[in-house]
Amino acid sequence: MANGIYVSASGQKAQLDRLETVSNNLANLMTAGFKRQEATYKEVHNDVKSIGSPDQAMGVRTPNRALPEDRIRVEIDDRYTSWSQGNLDETGNVLDLAVEGNGFLKVRDEAGNEFLTRHGRFQLNQEGSITNQSGLEVLGLDGKPVRVPTSQGRLNIAYDGRVSVGETLIGQLDFVTVGGGTGAELNKSLSHIGEGLYRVEDNNAALVKADGLIRQGYMEGSNVNAVNEMMTLLSASRLFDLNQQATKAMGEMDSQAAKDVALVQG
């Protein structure tokens, strides 16, 4: 029964990972530009060579029999991101930018590290640079921060990222995506590090011009469906309880078996 306990315990761990993912999605239900995540799992098969020889494990009566995979467990393989479009909500704020379709804006921290984001709630710092809420500067095509002069005129940001004040063009936002911008390519190349930021993990990933649109005065909402996430949360909680009950039942069976063996030997 010990093997059954081992498998059910791994099932509990898998559901805990699932609960963590769903809880994070629900916590970011109102976060602009947030993309929901889903945990994926894999079976972990025993490696016969790492455990010992088949003869040692099974006894000389079955010298050719391989180790049974009676401890096949599951564990989290990865968390993939769903890149479906979130709803666009009009705010009227000229520094609110929503990405419609494919694409990310580039931002940079004080240490020079660059990230991608779809969280378009921006502001101006004391130098006139466009920054996100954490103070990271939004970059232009020249790799430098986009600075808005103090001259009079309305700040306009076009669909392709061109920035102008009044009739004067002052720069263009670096609006990019990874490769063809498909979900598989993005999941392979990007990792979510929080605060709506994504880091490019694949050094071979090619950042190319995005074919989406930048919508000034709008915010993209998260793509989390609260009803679906709550159903998943309840399902994961139920499966965790069932695995817990299975572990308890097999533990009791082990205890009873030990008592029965003691009685027979006595």
C-alpha positions in Angstrom: 0.0 0.0 0.0 3.0 2.3 0.4 3.1 2.8 -3.3 -0.5 3.9 -3.3 0.2 6.4 -0.6 3.2 7.7 -2.6 1.0 8.3 -5.7 -1.9 9.9 -3.9 0.5 12.2 -2.1 1.9 13.3 -5.4 -1.7 14.0 -6.5 -2.1 16.3 -3.5 1.0 18.2 -4.4 -0.2 18.6 -8.0 -3.5 20.0 -6.9 -1.8 22.4 -4.5 0.2 23.7 -7.5 -3.0 24.0 -9.5 -4.7 25.9 -6.6 -1.7 28.3 -6.4 -2.0 29.0 -10.2 -5.8 29.6 -10.1 -5.5 31.7 -6.9 -3.0 33.9 -8.7 -5.3 34.3 -11.7 -8.2 35.4 -9.4 -6.0 37.8 -7.5 -5.1 39.5 -10.8 -8.7 39.6 -12.1 -8.7 43.4 -12.1 -5.0 43.8 -13.1 -4.6 45.6 -16.4 -3.1 43.5 -19.2 -2.8 40.4 -17.0 -2.7 37.1 -18.9 -4.1 34.0 -17.1 -1.8 31.1 -16.5 -2.5 27.3 -16.4 -0.4 24.6 -14.8 0.6 21.6 -16.9 1.6 18.3 -15.5 3.7 15.3 -16.5 4.0 11.7 -15.4 7.4 10.9 -13.8 8.4 7.3 -14.6 10.8 5.4 -12.5 14.3 5.0 -13.8 15.1 1.3 -13.3 18.8 1.8 -13.5 18.8 4.5 -10.7 16.9 2.2 -8.3 18.8 -1.1 -8.8 18.7 -4.2 -10.9 15.5 -6.0 -11.8 16.9 -9.1 -10.0 17.6 -7.2 -6.9 14.1 -5.6 -6.9 12.0 -8.5 -8.0 13.8 -11.6 -6.8 15.5 -14.5 -8.6 12.2 -16.1 -9.6 11.5 -13.3 -12.2 15.1 -12.4 -13.3 13.9 -10.9 -16.6 11.1 -8.8 -15.3 11.6 -5.1 -15.2 10.7 -2.9 -12.2 6.9 -2.2 -12.3 6.1 1.5 -12.6 3.8 1.3 -9.5 5.0 4.7 -8.3 4.1 6.7 -11.4 3.4 10.1 -10.0 2.6 13.5 -11.4 4.3 16.8 -10.9 4.1 20.2 -12.4 5.8 20.5 -15.7 5.3 24.2 -16.5 2.9 27.0 -16.4 1.7 28.3 -19.7 0.2 31.6 -20.4 -3.0 32.2 -22.3 -2.4 35.2 -24.6 -6.0 35.8 -25.6 -7.1 39.5 -25.8 -8.6 41.2 -22.7 -11.4 43.7 -22.9 -10.5 47.3 -23.8 -12.0 49.9 -21.5 -11.9 53.6 -22.4 -10.4 55.8 -19.7 -9.8 59.1 -21.5 -6.3 59.4 -19.9 -3.8 60.2 -22.6 -1.1 58.2 -20.8 -3.2 55.0 -20.7 -2.2 52.7 -23.5 -3.9 49.4 -24.4 -2.4 46.9 -26.8 -5.0 45.5 -29.2 -3.9 42.3 -30.8 -0.2 41.2 -31.0 2.6 43.1 -29.2 4.4 44.5 -26.2 6.0 47.7 -25.1 9.6 47.8 -24.0 10.5 49.2 -20.6 13.9 49.4 -18.8 14.8 49.6 -15.1 17.6 51.7 -13.5 20.1 48.8 -13.9 19.5 48.7 -17.6 17.5 45.5 -17.7 14.8 45.5 -20.4 11.4 43.9 -20.1 8.2 43.6 -22.1 4.8 44.7 -20.9 1.1 45.0 -21.9 0.2 46.9 -18.7 -0.4 50.3 -20.2 -1.0 52.5 -17.2 1.8 55.1 -17.7 2.8 58.4 -16.2 5.5 61.1 -16.6 8.4 61.4 -14.2 10.3 64.6 -13.3 12.5 64.4 -16.4 9.4 64.1 -18.6 10.0 60.4 -19.5 7.1 58.1 -19.9 7.2 55.4 -17.2 5.1 52.7 -15.8 3.7 52.7 -12.3 7.0 51.2 -10.9 9.1 53.9 -12.5 10.5 51.8 -15.4 11.0 54.0 -18.4 9.3 53.2 -21.7 11.7 52.9 -24.6 11.6 54.2 -28.1 12.9 52.8 -31.3 16.3 54.3 -30.6 16.6 52.3 -27.4 16.3 55.5 -25.3 13.4 56.6 -23.0 10.7 58.6 -24.7 10.7 62.1 -23.2 7.8 64.5 -23.6 8.8 68.2 -23.8 7.1 70.7 -21.6 5.9 72.6 -24.7 2.2 73.3 -25.0 0.1 70.8 -27.0 -1.8 67.6 -26.5 0.2 64.4 -26.2 -0.8 62.0 -29.1 0.2 58.4 -29.5 -0.7 56.8 -32.8 -1.7 53.2 -33.4 1.8 52.3 -34.5 3.4 54.0 -31.4 4.4 57.4 -32.9 4.5 60.0 -30.2 3.8 63.6 -30.9 3.0 66.8 -29.0 0.7 68.9 -31.0 2.0 68.7 -34.5 5.5 67.9 -33.5 6.7 64.2 -33.7 9.0 63.5 -30.8 9.6 59.8 -31.1 8.1 56.3 -31.6 7.5 53.6 -29.0 9.4 50.3 -29.5 6.4 48.1 -30.1 7.6 44.5 -30.5 6.7 40.8 -30.3 8.6 37.5 -30.3 8.9 35.8 -33.7 5.5 35.4 -35.2 3.8 36.3 -31.9 2.1 32.9 -31.5 1.2 31.6 -28.1 3.7 28.8 -28.4 6.5 31.1 -29.3 5.7 33.5 -26.5 5.4 30.7 -23.9 8.8 29.3 -25.0 10.6 32.7 -24.9 9.0 34.7 -22.2 8.6 34.3 -18.4 6.3 36.4 -16.3 8.1 38.1 -13.4 5.2 40.0 -11.9 3.9 43.6 -12.1 2.8 43.0 -15.7 6.4 42.4 -16.8 7.8 39.7 -19.0 11.5 38.8 -19.4 12.9 37.3 -22.6 14.6 34.0 -21.5 15.5 32.6 -24.9 18.6 34.4 -26.1 17.8 33.2 -29.7 14.4 34.8 -29.7 14.0 37.4 -32.3 12.1 40.6 -31.3 10.3 41.9 -34.3 7.9 44.8 -35.0 4.4 43.9 -33.7 1.4 43.9 -36.0 -1.1 44.9 -33.3 -2.4 48.4 -32.5 -1.7 50.8 -29.6 -4.9 52.4 -28.4 -4.4 55.7 -26.5 -6.9 56.4 -23.8 -7.8 52.8 -23.2 -6.8 50.0 -20.8 -6.7 46.3 -21.6 -8.3 44.3 -18.8 -7.1 40.9 -17.7 -8.3 37.9 -19.7 -9.3 36.0 -16.6 -12.8 34.6 -16.5 -13.9 34.7 -12.9 -16.6 32.0 -13.3 -14.3 29.5 -15.0 -11.5 30.1 -12.5 -13.9 29.6 -9.6 -15.0 26.3 -11.1 -11.4 25.2 -11.5 -10.7 26.3 -7.9 -13.5 24.1 -6.6 -12.5 21.2 -8.8 -8.9 21.4 -7.6 -10.0 21.6 -3.9 -12.2 18.6 -4.4 -9.5 16.5 -6.0 -7.1 17.5 -3.2 -9.6 16.3 -0.6 -10.1 13.0 -2.5 -6.3 12.3 -2.7 -6.1 13.1 1.0 -8.8 10.6 1.8 -7.1 8.0 -0.4 -3.8 8.6 1.5 -5.6 8.2 4.8 -7.5 5.0 3.7 -4.3 3.3 2.4 -2.5 4.2 5.6 -5.3 2.6 7.6 -5.1 -0.5 5.4 -1.3 -0.7 5.9 -1.8 -0.5 9.7 -4.5 -3.3 9.6 -2.3 -5.4 7.4 0.6 -5.1 9.8 -1.7 -6.2 12.7 -3.0 -9.2 10.7 0.5 -10.3 9.9 1.4 -10.0 13.6 -1.6 -12.2 14.6 -0.7 -14.9 12.0 2.9 -15.0 13.1 1.8 -15.1 16.8 
